[in-house]
Amino acid sequence: MNLKVSSIKRSVTSLVILITTISVTLACLVLSYNFIADTHHRLLRQSEQVSRFIAENATSYMVYNQAEAAERWLQSLRHSPLIQHVHLYRYDPSTEALGFFASYYAEREAPIPVRFDRVKNITEARFATNYVESAVPLYVQNTLQGYVYLRTSRAALDEAKWYAAAISGVIITASFILSWLMSLWLRRVITQPLDEMVESIQQIARDKNYDRTLHEFELQELDRVSDAFNALLSRIQQHIRRQEQAEREASELNAELELQVKQRTQKLYESNQELHQALETAHQYQSELVQAEKMSSLAKLVSGVAHEVNTPVGLAVTSTSILQDNLQLLKQKFADKKLTSQEFQRYMSGFEENLALISRNIKRTADLISNFSKLSMDQFSDDDRSLHLTKFWDEIAQSLYNRHPELTSVELSCQVADDLIISTRPGPLNQVISQLVQNALQHAFSNTAHPMIRFSFSFIPQAESSESGDLQMTYEDNGDGIPDDLIKSVFDPFVTSKRSHGAAGLGLHLVYNLVVQVLQGHIELESQPHQGTRFKVVFPVRRLVQSK
């Protein structure tokens, strides 16, 4: 509810008093300023006139060096209340200095020091703090004889200020009282009809008698308001009648709508039952589709494993069969004593080649099975531990250099804060870093002159001053990049661009499973052909405070 702090009565009173008071105050200020300024100029003019009068009468005394006569003549000035002090200074042409000649001071004033240093600089009368001073030079035939220094009273100016202030105060007070009386008369003329109008309107609102109208008023403005209000009452009465009719029609419509709502509610219930049954059927189909997708994925995985293992196993079986046939022939020739030294040497060379081929393929099969077994996330079920990331990186880097001698030709670097200590699972993180480096060494730098691998670690808190947050690990290299046809399937198992070089295509699939399933994070890939590759890994950790 807004509190009304103003009214027409108060506004009229305030406006009349304000306008009258401001007008009278401005007039008093202007008149007072003119009166004080006139007094100011009059005192300066009187001081200059008196100075020149004294100068004209004192010239003869100074020319004939009659100081005592000058003193007696100056005493005649005691009848003027305006004059306070008079000094006559005589000019000595030989020394060009001033000397005291004669003086006068009123009985109520004390003597003042000489003003040799000031008379030359006073060109016209001027006001000081408590007096008005002026100085006039004495010339005889254009020859300087001396100076007259005069001090007069400024009491007339101070009295003019007090008089102006007193008169202005009286006038402003009288105008304030008069304006207040005028505002009371205006309030009675304007607000009395308004009060009658408000009382009539309130009575109409209380009784809800909208057929009643307001009477005419003498003031044209109020009469126009009365006509407008009467027209409004007429419209209200018409609106009430239309509203009553609309309520009757709405009541009938509500009854009809209630019937329709009941009918449609029954239909909606039946439709919901059908939708519920359809939803259950859809859920059943969805479960079947998920199982089918799982079986399809498993079939692809088994097919990939079979394809990868079949080649080395087939070569091993073929080499074993050849080795057995050659061994049988060797035994037969040895039994028949037909074996020559050249044939024996040839058989031995064939045995060595077949055994080497069998050994390589069995080792490749073992590596494939080992890599395939790494896809099981159960082996990375170690608990969270405290990791000082700087020391953790140093250990990983040393291990990488030991396992991959070719890494010495690659610039391997890491950017991490020295005080960053986190709690996470070190095994999966170590495996992710190792697999990324191994993948780069195997695929990235075949056409790169100065290969480079750079890691960076940063902690992203969930809130300000929070220990919980995410660790963002970024991997970047300047290698050949990933071909466009492999970007979408690079994390799938057995996807590789160098299968002929012994790559199984399980490294990035293992990285993806470690990040998503074990570390509960996500991984993003950015790569362009011949512009390097960038992996961003983000997973939740807890930051620890380093103990001192």
N, C-alpha and C positions, 0 to 999 in steps of 0.2 A: 504493500500500500504506500503510495507516494504522499508525503506530507506537503500540503499547500502552504507556502510561506508568504504569499502575497495576495492582495485583493485590490479591487477598484478603489475603495476608500483610501487604503494606505498608499496606493500608487498615485492617486490624485493629490493627496496631501504632500507626499514626498516630491512629486514633480513641481507643484506650485512653489513650495518652499525652496527647492533646489534652484529653479530658474530665477526666482526673485533674489535669492541670496547671492547667487553667482553674478547676476547683473549688477546688483548694488555694490558687491565687493569689487568687481572690476572697475566700476565708476569711481569708487573711493580710492582705489589704488592709483588710477590715472590722475585724479585731482591731487592726491597727496604727493605723487611724484612731481607733478608740475609745481606745486607749492614749494616743496623742498628744493627743487632745482632752481626756482626763482630766488629763493632766499640765499642759496649757495652763490649764484652769480652776483646778487646784490652785495653780499659781504665782500666778495673779491673786488667788485667795482669800487665800493667805499674805501677799501684798504688802499687801492691804487690812487684814488683821488686824494686821500689824506696824505699819502707819501709824497705826491707831487706838490701838494700845498705846503708841507713842511720844507721840501727842498727849495721851493721858490723863496720862502721867507728866511731860510737859514743860509742862503748863499752869501749875503752881505756879511753876516757874522764870521763866516769862514774865511772870506777874502781878507777882512781886516783883523782876523785872528782875535775875535772878541768872544772867547769861550764863556766867560761869566755872563755876558749879556745873552748869549744863546741859551744858557741854562735858565735864566730868568724868563726868557720868552717861552721856552718849552714848558715851564710850569703852568703857563696859561692853558695848556691842554688838559688840565686835571678836570675840567668841567665836562669832558667827553667820556662817557662810560665805555665807549668802543675802544679807546686807545689804552694799551697795557704798557708797552715799552717803546722808547725811541732812542736810537743811538746815532750820533753824528761822528763820522770817521773822516779825518783830513788826510789828503794824499800828498806825500812828499816826493816831488819830482826827482830830487837828487838820489834818493835811495829806492824810489819806485815802491815804497811801502806805505801802508795805511797806519794812521795813529789815532788814538781815541781823542775826540774833541769835546763832546758834550753828550748828556743823556737825560732821559726822563723815564720814570716808572710810576705807575699809579700807586696810591697809598695801600691798596689791598694786595699789591704784587711785590715780590722780592726782586732785587737786582739780578740781572742775567749776565753771563760772560760776554766778552766781545765776540763778534762774528766776522772777523776779517776774511776768513777763508770761504765764507758763504755768500757775501754781498755781491761778489763779482759774477756768481753763477745764477743769481735770482734775477731773471729777466721780466717776470710778471708775478703778480700776487698768487699765493698758493696756500692750501690748507696743510697744517701739521696736525699732530695728535690732539693738542688742546688749544690751538690758536691758529691765526692766519698771519703769515709773514709776507713782507714785500721789501724790496730794496730799489732805490732810485739814485743814479749818479748825479753829481752836481757839476755842471759845466759853466764856465765863463769864457765867452769868445772861443768856443771849441776847445777849451783847456780844462782838463779834469781837475776839480778842486777837492772832491771827496764823495762820500756816499751817505745816504739816509737809510737806516735799517729800522723797520717798523713792525711791531707785533700788535695785532688787534684781537679782540675777543670773538670767539666763534659761538658764544652762548645763544645768539639768535638762531643759528642753524639747529642746535640741539633742541631749543624750545619749539622750533617749527616741526621737528620730527615728532616730539611728544604730542604737540597740538594736533598734528595730522593723524597720529595713531588714535588719540582719544576721540576726535570727531568721527573718524571712520568706524570705530567700535560702536559709538552711539548710533550712528546711521545704520550700520549692519544689524544691530540688535533690534532697532525699531522696524526695519524692513522685514526681519525674521518674524516678529510678532504680527505685523500686518499681513504677511503672506500666509501665516497660520490661520488667521481669522478668515481670509479669503478662501482658503482651502476648505474650511468648515462649511462655508456657504455653498461652495461647489459640490461638496459631498452630499449636502441635503438636497440640492437640486437634481443631481444625477443619480445618486444611489437609492433614494427613497422609492422611485418607480421600479428600480431593479429589484429591491427587496419585495415589493408587492408582486412582481412577476415571478420571482423565485418561490414565494409562498404559494402562489396559485399552481405552479408546476408541481411542487411537492405534494399538494393536496390531490392533484390529478393522479400522481404516481401512487399515493397511498390508497385512494379509493378505486383505482383502475377504471375511472370514469372517463373514457377517451372521447365521449360525445361532448364534453364540456370544452369551451374555448376561452381564450384570453381576451380581455376588453382592450379597447384602444387606449393609447398613451399620447400625451402632449408632445413628447420628444419624437421626432421623425425616425431616428435610429431605432428606438425601442419599439415604435409602432411597426417597423419593418420586421423586427425580430418576432413580434407577436403574430404577424401575418404568417411568417414562415413556420412558426411553431404550430399554429392552427392547421396549416396545410399538412404538417408532419403528423398531427393527431388524426387527421382524416385518413391519411395513408395507412397509419397504424391500425385504425379500425377496419379498413378494407383488408389489410394483411391478416388480421385476426380471423375475419370471416373465411378468407381463403385457407388459412391454416386449419381451422376447424373442419372444413370440408376435406382438406387433404388428409387429416388424421382419420376421418371416417373411411376414406378410400384406402389409406394405408392399413387400417385394421382389417378390412376385407382382403386386401392383397396379402397380408401376413398369414391369414388363415389359409389362403390358397397356396402360399409358398410352403407353409408347414406340411401340407399334404404332399406337395411335390418333393420336399426334402425327405420325407419318409419313404416315398417310392424310390427316389434315387439312392438313398442310403442302403436300401435293400439290394438294389442293383450293384452298388459299389461293393457291398459285402460279398456278393456272389463273384464279382470281378476279382476281388482280392483273393478269394479262395482259389480261383483259377490261376492267378499270378503266382501265388505261393506254391501251388503244385508245379507250375512251369519253372519256378526258381529252383525247387528241389531237383527237378529233372536236369536243369542247366548245371547245378553243382555236381550232379552225378557225371554228366558229360565232361565237366571240367576236370574232375578227378581222373577220369579215364584218359583225357588228353594229356594231363601231367604225367601219368604213368607211361603213356605212349611216348611222350617226349623224353622221359628218363630212359626208356628202353632204346629209343633211337639214339640218344647221346651215348648210352652204354655200348650200343652196337657199333657206332662210329669209333669209340675209344678202343673196343676190342679189335675192330677191323684194323685200326691204326697200329695197335700193338702187334697184331698178327703180321701186318705188312712189314713193319720194321724188323720184327724178329725173324720172319720167314727168310729174308735174303741171306743174312749171315748163317742161319741154321742150314739153309739149303746148300750154301757153298761148303759148309763144314761136312755135311752128309756126302756131297759129291766128292770132295777131296778124300774123305775116309774110304769111299767105295773105290776110287782110283788107287789109293794107297794099298788097300787089301788085294786088288787084282794084281798090282805090280809085285806085291810081296809073294803072292801065290806063284807067279811066273819065275820070280827069283828062286824060290824053293825048288821048283821043277827043274830049272836049268842046273841048279847046284846039285840036285840028286842025280841028274843025267850026266854030270861032269862035263857040261857044255858051257859053263859060265866063264867068260873071259874077264880079264881085268878091266877092259874098257866098258863092257856091259855092266859090271859091278859098280864102276864109278858112275855110270849113267843112272843106274837104279838108285844109288845113294843120293845123287843130286835131286832126283825126282822125289825121293822120300823127304828130303829136307824142305823142298819147296812146298810139298803138300802139307807137311807138319806145320810149317810157318803159316800157310794159308788157314789151316784149321785153327791154329792158336789165335791168329788175328780175329777171325770170325767169332770164335768162342768168347774172346775178350770183348768184342763189340756187343755180342749178345748179353754178356754179363753187365756191361755198362748200360745198355738199354733197359735191362731189368732193374738195375740200380736206380736209374733216372725215373723209371716208371714207379718204383716203390716210394720215391720222394714225393709223389703226388698225394700220398696219404698224409693228412694233416695231423694224425694222431701222434706222430713222432715229434711234433713241435709243441708239446703240452707242458713245457717248463713254466714255472711261476714267474711273476714279475720280480725284477731285481733292480737295485739302484745302479745307474750307469752314468759315469762322468763321460760325456760324449767326446771330449777331446782325447782322453786316454783310450776310450773304446775305438775311436777311429785309428789311432796310432797302432793298436794291436791288429785291427783288420787290415790296414795297409801293409804292415809287415808280413802278415799271412799271405796276402795277395801277391806280394813280390816273391815270396818263397815258392808259391804254387805255380806262378806264371812268369817265367824268366823273360818272356817277350814284353812284359809290362815295363821294363826298364827304358824302352824306347818311347813310352807314352808319358805325357805330363799329367800326373795324377795329383789332384789338389782337393782340399776340403775347407769350407768356410763355416766355422761354428764358434759360438761364444765360449770363452775359457771357463766361465762360471755356470754353464748350463748342465744341470744334473737332473735326470729324469728317472722315473720308475716305469719300466716296461719289460717285455720279454726279449732278451738279447739274442737268443737262438734264431728266431725268425728274421729279426732285423739283420743279423749277420748274413744269413742265407740270401736275403733280398739284395743286399749290397754286392755280395760275391757273384750272384747270378747276373746282375746288371753289368758288372765289369767283365765277366766271362763272355757274356753275349756281345759286348762291344768289341772285345779282342777277336772274337770269331767272325763278326759280320761287318764292323763299322769302318775299319781303317785300311781297306784294300787300296783305295785311291787317295789317301790323305798323306800329305808330306810331313806335317807336324801334328801328330795325333794328340788330342787333349781330352781328359775326362775330369769333370769338376762336380763335386758334391757340395751341397749347402744344407745346413740344419737351422731351423728357427722354431721357437715356441710361440704358439698363438693361444693366449689365455681365453677362457670362456667369458670372464668378466674381469673388471679391474681388480688387481691385487688378489687374483684367484690362482690357486695351485693347480686346479684341473684345467685342461685345455687340450690342444692338438699339437703334435709335432709334425712340421712340414719338412720333408726331405726332398730336395730337388736334385735330379741327375741331369747333366748336360754333357754332350760331346760334340765335336766338330767333324764327325765322320760322314759317311756316304748317305746317311738317312735311310728310311724304310720305304721301299717301293709302294706306290699308291695301291696296287692290287693286294698288298698284304696288310694295309693299315687296319682294316675292319676285322681281320681274323688273326692278328698277331698274337693275341692271348689264348687262342685255341690250341689244344695239344697237337703235336706233330706238324705244326706249321713252320716251315723254314725255307730259306732261299738257298741254302748250301747243303742240301741232302747228299750231294755227291762228294762232299768233303767230310762226311761223317757226322753232320749235325742231326740231332734227333728231333729238334723242335719242341722240347719240353721245358726249356729254361724260362721263357716269359710266362708260360702257363703256370709254372711253379711260383713265379713271382706274384702273379695275380691271385692265386689261391692263398699264398701266405699273407698278403696285404688284406684281402677281403675277409677270409675265414678266420685266420689266426689273430691278426692284429686289429681286426674289426674296423678297418679303414677303407679308403678308396684310392685308386690310382688313375692318373690322367696322362695321356700320351700326345705329344706334339712332334711332328716330324715332316720334313720336306726333303725330297731327293737332292743330294749334294749340299744340304744345308744343316746337317746334324740332326740329333734327336734329343728330346727333352722329356723326362718322366717326372711327374710331381706326385709324391706319395704323402698322404695325410692320414694319421691315425691317432686315436686318443691316448694320452699319457698323463702322468701326474708329475709336476715339477717339485723337486726337493730343494730345500735350503741348505747351502754348504755350511757345515759346522766349522767354527773357528777354533 
